[in-house]
Amino acid sequence: MPTKIQNFARSALVKPVTVNVGRAGAANLDVIQEVEYVKQEAKIVYLLECLQKTPPPVLIFCENKADVDDIHEYLLLKGVEAVAVHGGKDQEEREYAISSFKAGKKDVLVATDVASKGLDFPDIQHVINYDMPAEIENYVHRIGRTGRCGKTGIATTFINKNQSETTLLDLKHLLQEAKQRIPPVLAELSDPMEDVDAITNASGVKGCAYCGGLGHRIRDCPKLEHQKSMAIANSRRDYFGSGGYRGEI
């Protein structure tokens, strides 16, 4: 669950309960994850080469609507049967894109994260992250569109200097957990938390030392912050419930 949604849930709900199926933030082991360093200006050209890795259908994810439209137009000019979907398109355009892609009439769907959750596309062969999302859980949702029902899928992700080191470290840890190849640009990244985090070293779990989740470190762990908030609330309840301070003045 994205951090913003977690924060909203904790502020709006009373004693919320989170149910995880499997470990939170874990990726599907049936997905072959390939991470490649590609300069920003070279991504759209390299995209055509990536499309040759597998037969269709292929899902391409972008972070913003403008990139979706640019890539869609570029692919059409190159003769690729592609459609696009994002929140800026009207209902008729979105329905046409989704239905034609699901029916196999179009080979490629270019989309924002609107297509990463809640939409079921059978037999996706390849997911391409044109942009690496800032939150690792969005990455997990995206690549989860392929490798379903025991089938193997491929996820290719473009990274470059536009990504934060925290995001790249989370990606590195996720690849390690899934026993995937670590590209040199990620392998040379060192996480200072690994040297001082005794809990992580003892358990062998990468990510947050407190909860084991990905997408954050222990210094900004939402579960740890929640525990602290609960402790403060309980102490206040005890204080006011007992009539306030009863010590000597």
Helices and strands as residue ranges (DSSP letters): H 3-12, E 31-37, G 40-42, H 43-50, E 58-61, H 65-77, E 82-85, H 91-102, E 108-111, G 113-115, E 126-129, H 136-143, E 153-159, H 165-177, H 184-187, H 192-196, H 198-203, G 218-220, H 222-241
